[in-house]
Amino acid sequence: MCLDLTNDKKVTLYFVRHGETQYNVEKRIQGFCDSPLTERGILQAKSVGKGLSDINFKEAYSSDSQRVLDTAKYAIGDRDIPLIIDPRIKEMNFGVLESLIEEEIFAQHGNILENLFSFKDLNASAPEGESCVQLFTRTLNAVEDIIKKHALDGGNILIFSHGITIGNYILQVTQSDEYSVHENCSVSVVSYINGQIVVDRIADTYYREKGSKYLDKQ
């Protein structure tokens, strides 16, 4: 896939999924709804931040969900990286499924989760929710704006977002047939130069694990 823009300098985006939340632990569907980071989630955020600490970032972006904002703040710590909130990189809207557990969803809506999370029909959505196509459109708009902003000087940009938002973006921008599950505080790295896209890492836990080892020694 090519973007309709020219940037002589490489722009590299580091997509980071938020840390573990209470709803993650309870296995509740969490899209537009929110829940706080767990202690483990806070540690994950600090770890991925430490793992990325030797990379110079020009800016950071965050979804407007509190779990992502908190992840960003823990990860950035005292580094002088401007943090910009962009609601377009928020998680998929799951409509009537929000905050429900799998058993409740199956009882009320049958196999809807299997259909949604197979990522075969990208136009499928939960009632009152959002499809993968709709999610990709707003995510792509946000990413293109970020790239255009830095097209002349290039650089590394942090984007704190959500598992399906990142996974769906990678799936569609690479036109892949296989969806990659993103663990909490995993990192995907995508570079852009002259409209061409290069995916360097997908759902990689290297930076989180690297930072965790460093923090364990302190």
N, CA, C and O of each residue as an XYZ file, in Angstrom:
872
protein
N       0.841     -1.201      0.000
C       0.000      0.000      0.000
C       0.873      1.247      0.000
O       1.873      1.308      0.716
N       0.502      2.233     -0.794
C       1.240      3.498     -0.863
C       0.377      4.635     -0.328
O      -0.849      4.619     -0.440
N       1.047      5.613      0.251
C       0.359      6.810      0.702
C       0.563      7.914     -0.325
O       1.611      7.992     -0.966
N      -0.437      8.757     -0.476
C      -0.383      9.828     -1.461
C       0.341     11.040     -0.879
O      -0.253     12.100     -0.681
N       1.632     10.864     -0.611
C       2.437     11.966     -0.116
C       3.905     11.646     -0.378
O       4.280     10.488     -0.562
N       4.720     12.686     -0.392
C       6.149     12.521     -0.606
C       6.892     13.005      0.623
O       6.733     14.152      1.042
N       7.702     12.134      1.201
C       8.550     12.542      2.311
C       9.946     11.978      2.088
O      10.155     10.765      2.120
N      10.898     12.881      1.862
C      12.272     12.474      1.600
C      12.932     11.892      2.845
O      13.835     11.062      2.744
N      12.489     12.320      3.999
C      13.037     11.844      5.264
C      12.140     10.739      5.826
O      10.914     10.847      5.790
N      12.754      9.691      6.338
C      11.980      8.568      6.862
C      11.277      8.940      8.156
O      11.883      9.494      9.072
N       9.985      8.627      8.217
C       9.192      8.783      9.436
C       8.910      7.379      9.963
O       8.338      6.548      9.258
N       9.312      7.122     11.198
C       9.128      5.800     11.787
C       8.181      5.890     12.973
O       8.420      6.631     13.927
N       7.110      5.126     12.896
C       6.086      5.126     13.938
C       6.231      3.893     14.814
O       6.315      2.770     14.317
N       6.260      4.113     16.115
C       6.314      3.033     17.100
C       4.944      2.947     17.769
O       4.618      3.758     18.636
N       4.139      1.952     17.359
C       2.809      1.754     17.927
C       2.920      0.907     19.194
O       3.478     -0.190     19.165
N       2.393      1.414     20.294
C       2.456      0.700     21.574
C       1.043      0.461     22.098
O       0.268      1.400     22.278
N       0.722     -0.799     22.339
C      -0.575     -1.078     22.966
C      -0.500     -0.737     24.454
O       0.564     -0.835     25.066
N      -1.619     -0.341     25.025
C      -1.680      0.016     26.450
C      -1.352     -1.180     27.354
O      -1.363     -2.329     26.913
N      -1.062     -0.889     28.615
C      -0.793     -1.927     29.603
C      -2.060     -2.664     30.017
O      -3.176     -2.259     29.690
N      -1.856     -3.750     30.741
C      -2.987     -4.568     31.204
C      -3.946     -3.744     32.057
O      -3.526     -2.952     32.900
N      -5.249     -3.947     31.820
C      -6.287     -3.241     32.575
C      -7.137     -4.225     33.379
O      -7.028     -5.442     33.230
N      -7.979     -3.659     34.228
C      -8.882     -4.493     35.029
C      -9.829     -5.279     34.136
O     -10.109     -6.445     34.414
N     -10.319     -4.673     33.085
C     -11.216     -5.384     32.162
C     -10.485     -6.476     31.383
O     -11.084     -7.496     31.041
N      -9.200     -6.272     31.100
C      -8.415     -7.334     30.475
C      -8.382     -8.554     31.388
O      -8.567     -9.682     30.931
N      -8.149     -8.329     32.668
C      -8.092     -9.420     33.644
C      -9.439    -10.131     33.731
O      -9.503    -11.358     33.804
N     -10.507     -9.347     33.723
C     -11.856     -9.911     33.827
C     -12.380    -10.435     32.502
O     -13.481    -10.981     32.434
N     -11.575    -10.264     31.428
C     -11.925    -10.717     30.073
C     -13.237    -10.092     29.587
O     -14.102    -10.763     29.024
N     -13.348     -8.789     29.826
C     -14.497     -8.033     29.340
C     -14.135     -7.326     28.035
O     -12.988     -6.931     27.825
N     -15.120     -7.175     27.174
C     -14.901     -6.450     25.927
C     -14.704     -4.975     26.258
O     -15.531     -4.353     26.924
N     -13.600     -4.436     25.781
C     -13.211     -3.077     26.145
C     -12.805     -2.309     24.894
O     -11.705     -2.477     24.367
N     -13.708     -1.475     24.441
C     -13.438     -0.652     23.281
C     -13.493      0.809     23.682
O     -12.507      1.373     24.156
N     -14.667      1.420     23.486
C     -14.849      2.803     23.927
C     -14.968      2.897     25.446
O     -14.643      3.932     26.029
N     -15.432      1.824     26.091
C     -15.483      1.838     27.558
C     -14.052      1.734     28.095
O     -13.121      1.465     27.337
N     -13.882      1.943     29.381
C     -12.534      2.039     29.918
C     -12.452      1.381     31.285
O     -13.465      1.216     31.966
N     -11.254      1.010     31.678
C     -10.980      0.524     33.028
C      -9.523      0.832     33.343
O      -8.707      0.977     32.433
N      -9.190      0.933     34.630
C      -7.836      1.370     34.992
C      -6.776      0.311     34.742
O      -7.068     -0.883     34.680
N      -5.541      0.772     34.601
C      -4.417     -0.149     34.534
C      -4.274     -0.906     35.843
O      -4.481     -0.344     36.919
N      -3.922     -2.174     35.750
C      -3.580     -2.945     36.935
C      -2.140     -2.610     37.345
O      -1.436     -1.900     36.627
N      -1.710     -3.124     38.502
C      -0.315     -2.930     38.894
C       0.613     -3.533     37.855
O       1.669     -2.975     37.557
N       0.217     -4.676     37.304
C       1.009     -5.300     36.247
C       1.051     -4.405     35.007
O       2.086     -4.270     34.354
N      -0.099     -3.798     34.697
C      -0.163     -2.909     33.546
C       0.729     -1.690     33.699
O       1.348     -1.245     32.733
N       0.798     -1.150     34.907
C       1.678     -0.014     35.175
C       3.138     -0.422     34.984
O       3.931      0.317     34.401
N       3.477     -1.608     35.486
C       4.844     -2.109     35.333
C       5.175     -2.345     33.864
O       6.288     -2.057     33.425
N       4.219     -2.866     33.106
C       4.424     -3.071     31.671
C       4.706     -1.742     30.972
O       5.591     -1.652     30.121
N       3.944     -0.715     31.342
C       4.124      0.606     30.729
C       5.498      1.179     31.062
O       6.177      1.718     30.187
N       5.903      1.064     32.309
C       7.232      1.543     32.696
C       8.319      0.742     31.987
O       9.347      1.293     31.592
N       8.088     -0.557     31.829
C       9.082     -1.425     31.188
C       9.263     -1.080     29.721
O      10.391     -0.961     29.242
N       8.146     -0.918     28.998
C       8.285     -0.607     27.570
C       8.911      0.773     27.386
O       9.662      0.998     26.437
N       8.602      1.687     28.290
C       9.232      3.003     28.226
C      10.728      2.924     28.412
O      11.488      3.569     27.690
N      11.153      2.124     29.390
C      12.596      1.939     29.618
C      13.244      1.245     28.422
O      14.364      1.581     28.037
N      12.538      0.273     27.834
C      13.065     -0.440     26.684
C      13.245      0.444     25.465
O      14.099      0.183     24.617
N      12.438      1.490     25.381
C      12.508      2.420     24.248
C      13.341      3.669     24.566
O      13.419      4.589     23.752
N      13.955      3.695     25.740
C      14.574      4.933     26.229
C      15.810      5.369     25.452
O      16.214      6.529     25.538
N      16.416      4.455     24.693
C      17.596      4.858     23.931
C      17.253      5.328     22.514
O      18.143      5.569     21.699
N      15.950      5.454     22.231
C      15.490      5.948     20.932
C      15.007      7.386     21.106
O      14.267      7.687     22.044
N      15.416      8.256     20.221
C      15.012      9.662     20.284
C      13.658      9.838     19.598
O      13.529      9.566     18.405
N      12.661     10.286     20.337
C      11.326     10.497     19.788
C      11.004     11.988     19.735
O      11.254     12.726     20.687
N      10.448     12.413     18.612
C      10.112     13.825     18.433
C       8.799     14.174     19.118
O       8.657     15.251     19.697
N       7.836     13.251     19.047
C       6.513     13.466     19.634
C       5.917     12.119     20.022
O       6.371     11.062     19.583
N       4.893     12.189     20.852
C       4.107     11.005     21.183
C       2.636     11.346     21.028
O       2.212     12.471     21.292
N       1.865     10.357     20.594
C       0.421     10.503     20.439
C      -0.272      9.450     21.285
O       0.238      8.347     21.479
N      -1.444      9.815     21.783
C      -2.218      8.888     22.597
C      -3.694      8.984     22.247
O      -4.211     10.058     21.941
N      -4.354      7.846     22.300
C      -5.815      7.813     22.284
C      -6.320      8.609     23.481
O      -5.569      8.863     24.423
N      -7.586      9.003     23.445
C      -8.140      9.746     24.579
C      -8.692      8.839     25.674
O      -9.276      9.333     26.639
N      -8.521      7.523     25.546
C      -8.921      6.606     26.615
C      -7.925      6.713     27.770
O      -6.717      6.784     27.545
N      -8.423      6.723     28.989
C      -7.553      6.944     30.142
C      -6.492      5.862     30.276
O      -5.365      6.148     30.680
N      -6.842      4.608     29.937
C      -5.874      3.519     30.064
C      -4.668      3.735     29.158
O      -3.550      3.337     29.488
N      -4.906      4.367     28.020
C      -3.816      4.624     27.081
C      -3.027      5.859     27.511
O      -1.798      5.871     27.452
N      -3.734      6.879     27.937
C      -3.055      8.074     28.441
C      -2.148      7.731     29.620
O      -1.021      8.218     29.701
N      -2.638      6.895     30.533
C      -1.825      6.497     31.682
C      -0.614      5.690     31.232
O       0.489      5.875     31.746
N      -0.827      4.786     30.261
C       0.291      4.015     29.724
C       1.345      4.949     29.148
O       2.538      4.787     29.405
N       0.898      5.925     28.369
C       1.826      6.877     27.752
C       2.617      7.640     28.809
O       3.830      7.807     28.677
N       1.944      8.098     29.845
C       2.616      8.898     30.866
C       3.618      8.069     31.660
O       4.704      8.549     31.985
N       3.257      6.827     31.972
C       4.206      5.952     32.675
C       5.394      5.610     31.779
O       6.533      5.548     32.244
N       5.126      5.392     30.503
C       6.196      5.014     29.572
C       7.143      6.184     29.306
O       8.361      6.009     29.284
N       6.587      7.363     29.107
C       7.416      8.533     28.819
C       8.189      8.981     30.050
O       9.337      9.415     29.950
N       7.550      8.874     31.214
C       8.216      9.258     32.452
C       8.632     10.717     32.426
O       7.823     11.599     32.139
N       9.906     10.966     32.731
C      10.389     12.351     32.777
C      11.078     12.783     31.482
O      11.739     13.821     31.447
N      10.927     11.991     30.418
C      11.528     12.378     29.130
C      10.771     13.571     28.542
O       9.561     13.703     28.723
N      11.485     14.412     27.856
C      10.896     15.620     27.278
C      10.330     15.303     25.892
O      10.889     15.688     24.865
N       9.193     14.582     25.899
C       8.533     14.206     24.650
C       7.115     14.769     24.680
O       6.321     14.355     25.525
N       6.772     15.689     23.797
C       5.410     16.236     23.778
C       4.379     15.130     23.547
O       4.566     14.273     22.683
N       3.298     15.150     24.318
C       2.241     14.145     24.206
C       0.973     14.800     23.672
O       0.451     15.746     24.262
N       0.489     14.285     22.550
C      -0.679     14.838     21.868
C      -1.807     13.810     21.893
O      -1.588     12.643     21.565
N      -3.000     14.228     22.275
C      -4.152     13.327     22.333
C      -4.897     13.369     21.004
O      -5.225     14.441     20.495
N      -5.159     12.190     20.450
C      -5.899     12.096     19.185
C      -6.957     11.000     19.316
O      -6.608      9.819     19.332
N      -8.236     11.358     19.409
C      -9.301     10.360     19.573
C      -9.454      9.422     18.381
O     -10.134      8.401     18.488
N      -8.839      9.746     17.256
C      -8.972      8.889     16.074
C      -8.217      7.573     16.227
O      -8.461      6.635     15.468
N      -7.299      7.483     17.198
C      -6.567      6.231     17.415
C      -7.122      5.463     18.618
O      -6.440      4.634     19.220
N      -8.381      5.765     18.948
C      -9.090      5.051     20.011
C      -9.407      3.627     19.558
O      -9.345      3.318     18.368
N      -9.744      2.769     20.511
C     -10.093      1.379     20.196
C     -11.395      1.300     19.409
O     -12.176      2.250     19.382
N     -11.615      0.162     18.775
C     -12.868     -0.091     18.069
C     -14.056      0.086     19.015
O     -13.991     -0.282     20.188
N     -15.123      0.645     18.496
C     -16.371      0.761     19.247
C     -17.139     -0.556     19.112
O     -17.548     -0.930     18.013
N     -17.331     -1.250     20.227
C     -18.015     -2.543     20.213
C     -19.509     -2.435     20.510
O     -20.173     -3.449     20.724
N     -20.034     -1.227     20.523
C     -21.475     -1.043     20.658
C     -22.054     -1.714     21.886
O     -21.580     -1.499     23.001
N     -23.089     -2.534     21.682
C     -23.810     -3.156     22.794
C     -22.981     -4.217     23.513
O     -23.383     -4.701     24.571
N     -21.833     -4.581     22.954
C     -20.983     -5.604     23.586
C     -20.050     -5.022     24.641
O     -19.422     -5.766     25.395
N     -19.957     -3.715     24.698
C     -19.008     -3.069     25.604
C     -19.209     -3.521     27.053
O     -20.326     -3.543     27.569
N     -18.103     -3.878     27.684
C     -17.974     -4.254     29.102
C     -18.586     -5.617     29.446
O     -18.615     -6.000     30.616
N     -19.069     -6.346     28.446
C     -19.639     -7.675     28.702
C     -18.547     -8.741     28.651
O     -17.539     -8.572     27.964
N     -18.752     -9.848     29.385
C     -17.849    -10.982     29.300
C     -18.344    -11.936     28.217
O     -19.482    -11.820     27.761
N     -17.502    -12.873     27.806
C     -17.800    -13.730     26.663
C     -19.093    -14.516     26.847
O     -19.874    -14.663     25.906
N     -19.319    -15.022     28.064
C     -20.528    -15.821     28.308
C     -21.795    -14.985     28.123
O     -22.791    -15.465     27.582
N     -21.747    -13.747     28.571
C     -22.900    -12.857     28.405
C     -23.136    -12.556     26.928
O     -24.275    -12.515     26.462
N     -22.057    -12.348     26.211
C     -22.178    -12.039     24.784
C     -22.748    -13.222     24.022
O     -23.624    -13.053     23.173
N     -22.254    -14.425     24.321
C     -22.750    -15.616     23.625
C     -24.235    -15.827     23.905
O     -24.993    -16.183     23.003
N     -24.652    -15.610     25.153
C     -26.059    -15.801     25.518
C     -26.960    -14.802     24.798
O     -28.092    -15.129     24.442
N     -26.465    -13.600     24.585
C     -27.297    -12.548     24.000
C     -27.149    -12.416     22.480
O     -28.080    -11.995     21.792
N     -25.948    -12.787     21.957
C     -25.671    -12.504     20.551
C     -25.042    -13.682     19.799
O     -24.563    -13.515     18.678
N     -25.042    -14.858     20.407
C     -24.507    -16.030     19.712
C     -23.021    -15.911     19.419
O     -22.249    -15.473     20.271
N     -22.618    -16.303     18.204
C     -21.200    -16.366     17.824
C     -20.652    -15.064     17.248
O     -19.750    -15.093     16.411
N     -21.175    -13.943     17.675
C     -20.769    -12.667     17.089
C     -19.276    -12.387     17.271
O     -18.638    -11.810     16.390
N     -18.717    -12.801     18.426
C     -17.295    -12.555     18.656
C     -16.432    -13.346     17.686
O     -15.428    -12.840     17.185
N     -16.820    -14.574     17.426
C     -16.087    -15.404     16.470
C     -16.088    -14.746     15.093
O     -15.073    -14.743     14.397
N     -17.222    -14.196     14.712
C     -17.317    -13.518     13.413
C     -16.468    -12.245     13.374
O     -15.774    -11.979     12.393
N     -16.533    -11.471     14.445
C     -15.793    -10.209     14.478
C     -14.286    -10.448     14.501
O     -13.535     -9.800     13.773
N     -13.851    -11.384     15.347
C     -12.422    -11.559     15.580
C     -11.761    -12.548     14.626
O     -10.583    -12.869     14.782
N     -12.509    -13.029     13.644
C     -11.882    -13.812     12.583
C     -11.220    -12.880     11.568
O     -10.324    -13.291     10.831
N     -11.670    -11.615     11.534
C     -11.152    -10.587     10.626
C     -11.252    -11.025      9.157
O     -10.419    -10.658      8.328
N     -12.273    -11.804      8.862
C     -12.531    -12.221      7.487
C     -13.489    -11.266      6.785
O     -13.318    -10.946      5.609
N     -14.504    -10.816      7.528
C     -15.451     -9.835      7.001
C     -15.166     -8.509      7.679
O     -15.613     -8.272      8.801
N     -14.428     -7.647      7.007
C     -13.989     -6.393      7.620
C     -15.103     -5.360      7.721
O     -14.919     -4.294      8.309
N     -16.261     -5.680      7.144
C     -17.416     -4.785      7.258
C     -18.353     -5.208      8.385
O     -19.343     -4.531      8.662
N     -18.039     -6.330      9.036
C     -18.880     -6.805     10.139
C     -18.724     -5.887     11.346
O     -17.661     -5.307     11.570
N     -19.798     -5.765     12.119
C     -19.734     -4.943     13.329
C     -20.740     -5.449     14.341
O     -21.698     -6.135     13.985
N     -20.522     -5.110     15.604
C     -21.509     -5.376     16.641
C     -22.650     -4.382     16.496
O     -22.453     -3.304     15.934
N     -23.842     -4.716     16.991
C     -24.935     -3.746     16.964
C     -24.510     -2.434     17.640
O     -23.993     -2.439     18.757
N     -24.734     -1.333     16.956
C     -24.377      0.014     17.430
C     -22.867      0.207     17.509
O     -22.387      1.159     18.125
N     -22.124     -0.701     16.882
C     -20.668     -0.629     16.947
C     -20.047     -0.234     15.627
O     -20.705      0.340     14.760
N     -18.790     -0.542     15.486
C     -17.962     -0.056     14.395
C     -17.327     -1.250     13.682
O     -16.981     -2.241     14.325
N     -17.176     -1.164     12.382
C     -16.531     -2.227     11.615
C     -15.031     -1.980     11.516
O     -14.551     -0.890     11.825
N     -14.288     -3.011     11.078
C     -12.847     -2.864     10.871
C     -12.555     -1.833      9.787
O     -11.559     -1.114      9.870
N     -13.403     -1.753      8.783
C     -13.215     -0.768      7.719
C     -13.357      0.645      8.276
O     -12.548      1.521      7.969
N     -14.377      0.865      9.088
C     -14.572      2.183      9.698
C     -13.414      2.533     10.638
O     -12.936      3.667     10.654
N     -12.977      1.552     11.413
C     -11.856      1.760     12.321
C     -10.589      2.105     11.549
O      -9.855      3.016     11.930
N     -10.336      1.384     10.474
C      -9.140      1.627      9.663
C      -9.166      3.022      9.052
O      -8.134      3.689      8.984
N     -10.325      3.461      8.613
C     -10.438      4.774      7.981
C     -10.002      5.884      8.927
O      -9.228      6.760      8.542
N     -10.493      5.854     10.160
C     -10.119      6.927     11.091
C      -8.668      6.783     11.560
O      -7.976      7.779     11.772
N      -8.211      5.523     11.721
C      -6.815      5.318     12.101
C      -5.878      5.811     11.008
O      -4.892      6.495     11.283
N      -6.196      5.457      9.765
C      -5.373      5.878      8.632
C      -5.323      7.391      8.515
O      -4.265      7.959      8.241
N      -6.459      8.047      8.720
C      -6.487      9.514      8.664
C      -5.544     10.124      9.693
O      -4.832     11.085      9.403
N      -5.545      9.553     10.906
C      -4.668     10.056     11.956
C      -3.198      9.835     11.597
O      -2.372     10.736     11.737
N      -2.886      8.625     11.133
C      -1.501      8.286     10.790
C      -0.993      9.161      9.643
O       0.133      9.656      9.689
N      -1.813      9.349      8.628
C      -1.391     10.188      7.497
C      -1.124     11.621      7.938
O      -0.187     12.256      7.455
N      -1.941     12.131      8.852
C      -1.709     13.488      9.354
C      -0.380     13.571     10.109
O       0.344     14.561      9.996
N      -0.066     12.530     10.876
C       1.199     12.507     11.615
C       2.378     12.478     10.646
O       3.357     13.203     10.819
N       2.270     11.631      9.626
C       3.363     11.517      8.650
C       3.553     12.835      7.901
O       4.682     13.283      7.702
N       2.453     13.450      7.490
C       2.547     14.727      6.773
C       3.211     15.797      7.638
O       3.987     16.615      7.144
N       2.903     15.782      8.913
C       3.472     16.778      9.829
C       4.991     16.667      9.894
O       5.689     17.667     10.065
N       5.500     15.430      9.756
C       6.939     15.207      9.923
C       7.632     14.823      8.618
O       8.771     14.358      8.633
N       6.945     15.019      7.488
C       7.481     14.568      6.198
C       8.781     15.264      5.811
O       9.634     14.658      5.163
N       8.943     16.524      6.197
C      10.120     17.281      5.771
C      11.366     16.964      6.583
O      12.482     16.980      6.063
N      11.159     16.669      7.887
C      12.336     16.459      8.742
C      12.482     15.023      9.223
O      13.535     14.660      9.747
N      11.439     14.186      9.056
C      11.518     12.788      9.458
C      11.623     12.626     10.967
O      11.420     13.575     11.723
N      11.944     11.410     11.392
C      12.122     11.143     12.814
C      11.259     10.015     13.327
O      10.488      9.405     12.586
N      11.406      9.748     14.621
C      10.670      8.676     15.289
C       9.507      9.248     16.092
O       9.648     10.253     16.788
N       8.359      8.591     15.981
C       7.132      9.038     16.647
C       6.537      7.876     17.439
O       6.437      6.757     16.935
N       6.148      8.147     18.668
C       5.461      7.149     19.505
C       3.961      7.301     19.339
O       3.441      8.417     19.356
N       3.254      6.172     19.177
C       1.800      6.198     19.115
C       1.258      5.178     20.104
O       1.391      3.972     19.895
N       0.653      5.656     21.173
C       0.062      4.785     22.189
C      -1.406      4.562     21.830
O      -2.179      5.514     21.714
N      -1.776      3.303     21.657
C      -3.121      3.012     21.180
C      -3.624      1.693     21.765
O      -3.328      1.368     22.915
N      -4.377      0.941     20.979
C      -5.104     -0.230     21.449
C      -4.816     -1.439     20.561
O      -4.394     -1.304     19.412
N      -5.057     -2.624     21.128
C      -4.726     -3.858     20.434
C      -5.363     -4.017     19.071
O      -4.668     -4.278     18.089
N      -6.670     -3.864     18.997
C      -7.342     -4.072     17.719
C      -7.114     -2.889     16.780
O      -7.004     -3.078     15.569
N      -7.044     -1.700     17.311
C      -6.754     -0.542     16.463
C      -5.413     -0.724     15.753
O      -5.311     -0.502     14.546
N      -4.394     -1.125     16.496
C      -3.074     -1.332     15.903
C      -3.087     -2.556     14.989
O      -2.608     -2.499     13.856
N      -3.640     -3.670     15.491
C      -3.653     -4.902     14.703
C      -4.422     -4.766     13.406
O      -3.994     -5.275     12.370
N      -5.551     -4.085     13.456
C      -6.365     -3.868     12.263
C      -5.643     -2.958     11.277
O      -5.713     -3.172     10.067
N      -4.952     -1.946     11.788
C      -4.185     -1.053     10.914
C      -3.086     -1.829     10.189
O      -2.925     -1.699      8.975
N      -2.341     -2.625     10.927
C      -1.269     -3.424     10.322
C      -1.848     -4.398      9.304
O      -1.303     -4.557      8.212
N      -2.944     -5.046      9.659
C      -3.589     -6.017      8.766
C      -3.951     -5.388      7.427
O      -3.677     -5.959      6.371
N      -4.562     -4.218      7.475
C      -5.066     -3.617      6.249
C      -3.997     -2.829      5.486
O      -4.022     -2.780      4.257
N      -3.067     -2.218      6.207
C      -2.055     -1.441      5.501
C      -1.074     -2.374      4.781
O      -0.485     -1.998      3.767
N      -0.903     -3.587      5.309
C      -0.035     -4.572      4.640
C      -0.823     -5.494      3.723
O      -0.247     -6.312      3.005
N      -2.170     -5.356      3.753
C      -3.057     -6.207      2.953
C      -2.782     -7.681      3.222
O      -2.740     -8.506      2.309
N      -2.597     -7.984      4.501
C      -2.302     -9.349      4.940
C      -3.580    -10.164      5.113
O      -4.668     -9.606      5.258
N      -3.440    -11.475      5.097
C      -4.566    -12.375      5.358
C      -4.587    -12.834      6.809
O      -5.515    -13.520      7.236
N      -3.557    -12.452      7.566
C      -3.426    -12.956      8.932
C      -3.340    -11.811      9.928
O      -2.483    -10.934      9.817
N      -4.247    -11.836     10.909
C      -4.265    -10.819     11.959
C      -3.288    -11.205     13.062
O      -3.224    -12.368     13.460
N      -2.532    -10.237     13.553
C      -1.563    -10.471     14.629
C      -2.109     -9.925     15.945
O      -2.446     -8.745     16.043
N      -2.196    -10.789     16.953
C      -2.668    -10.378     18.279
C      -1.568     -9.577     18.972
O      -0.407     -9.987     18.989
N      -1.934     -8.451     19.534
C      -0.982     -7.571     20.210
C      -1.129     -7.710     21.725
O      -2.175     -7.384     22.285
N      -0.089     -8.190     22.375
C      -0.094     -8.257     23.829
C      -0.027     -6.844     24.413
O       0.279     -5.881     23.710
N      -0.316     -6.739     25.702
C      -0.196     -5.448     26.371
C       1.241     -4.933     26.290
O       2.191     -5.651     26.602
N       1.378     -3.696     25.873
C       2.670     -3.013     25.738
C       3.615     -3.702     24.760
O       4.834     -3.580     24.880
N       3.054     -4.430     23.787
C       3.855     -4.875     22.651
C       4.020     -3.687     21.702
O       3.289     -2.700     21.789
N       4.987     -3.799     20.803
C       5.329     -2.682     19.923
C       5.340     -3.141     18.468
O       5.918     -4.175     18.134
N       4.698     -2.362     17.616
C       4.791     -2.559     16.170
C       5.461     -1.324     15.577
O       5.151     -0.196     15.960
N       6.380     -1.545     14.640
C       7.152     -0.443     14.075
C       6.918     -0.384     12.567
O       7.135     -1.361     11.850
N       6.473      0.780     12.105
C       6.170      0.982     10.686
C       6.886      2.236     10.215
O       6.769      3.295     10.833
N       7.639      2.116      9.104
C       8.378      3.252      8.561
C       7.786      3.685      7.222
O       7.261      2.862      6.472
N       7.874      4.977      6.933
C       7.333      5.553      5.705
C       8.385      6.447      5.063
O       8.994      7.279      5.735
N       8.596      6.274      3.763
C       9.430      7.189      3.006
C       8.947      7.214      1.555
O       8.839      6.176      0.902
N       8.664      8.403      1.075
C       8.150      8.598     -0.290
C       6.930      7.732     -0.598
O       6.816      7.143     -1.673
N       6.029      7.673      0.371
C       4.783      6.952      0.156
C       4.870      5.459      0.343
O       3.841      4.784      0.359
N       6.073      4.916      0.488
C       6.246      3.482      0.651
C       6.246      3.108      2.138
O       6.754      3.848      2.981
N       5.675      1.966      2.431
C       5.533      1.514      3.808
C       6.400      0.285      4.041
O       6.388     -0.658      3.251
N       7.150      0.311      5.135
C       7.942     -0.851      5.535
C       7.578     -1.195      6.976
O       7.705     -0.358      7.871
N       7.125     -2.432      7.198
C       6.791     -2.886      8.537
C       8.008     -3.603      9.112
O       8.430     -4.639      8.599
N       8.570     -3.038     10.188
C       9.799     -3.572     10.766
C       9.540     -4.556     11.906
O      10.285     -5.520     12.079
N       8.490     -4.312     12.679
C       8.127     -5.208     13.787
C       6.609     -5.258     13.892
O       5.925     -4.265     13.642
N       6.091     -6.421     14.265
C       4.657     -6.559     14.502
C       4.443     -7.227     15.854
O       4.913     -8.340     16.088
N       3.731     -6.537     16.739
C       3.342     -7.086     18.044
C       4.537     -7.677     18.794
O       4.446     -8.760     19.372
N       5.643     -6.961     18.777
C       6.896     -7.443     19.353
C       6.990     -7.035     20.825
O       6.759     -5.875     21.165
N       7.324     -7.976     21.683
C       7.461     -7.677     23.114
C       8.912     -7.393     23.511
O       9.226     -7.296     24.697
N       9.778     -7.261     22.535
C      11.207     -7.068     22.817
C      11.455     -5.860     23.731
O      12.174     -5.978     24.723
N      10.878     -4.726     23.412
C      11.150     -3.516     24.184
C      10.598     -3.621     25.601
O      11.234     -3.164     26.551
N       9.424     -4.219     25.749
C       8.855     -4.420     27.087
C       9.756     -5.325     27.918
O      10.036     -5.034     29.081
N      10.207     -6.419     27.320
C      11.055     -7.371     28.037
C      12.430     -6.784     28.339
O      12.998     -7.027     29.404
N      12.956     -6.016     27.399
C      14.242     -5.355     27.612
C      14.172     -4.405     28.803
O      15.056     -4.396     29.660
N      13.108     -3.606     28.844
C      12.942     -2.666     29.949
C      12.687     -3.355     31.262
O      13.157     -2.903     32.306
N      11.944     -4.452     31.224
C      11.646     -5.196     32.447
C      12.913     -5.746     33.083
O      13.060     -5.715     34.305
N      13.829     -6.249     32.264
C      15.103     -6.779     32.780
C      15.912     -5.667     33.448
O      16.552     -5.877     34.478
N      15.871     -4.490     32.844
C      16.600     -3.363     33.422
C      15.996     -2.950     34.770
O      16.720     -2.711     35.736
N      14.670     -2.869     34.821
C      14.012     -2.457     36.048
C      14.181     -3.488     37.162
O      14.241     -3.132     38.339
N      14.258     -4.774     36.785
C      14.451     -5.839     37.784
C      15.798     -5.715     38.487
O      15.951     -6.150     39.629
N      16.779     -5.117     37.800
C      18.114     -4.992     38.362
C      18.223     -3.817     39.320
O      19.185     -3.727     40.084
N      17.252     -2.919     39.287
C      17.315     -1.732     40.137
C      16.901     -2.045     41.579
O      16.898     -1.153     42.428
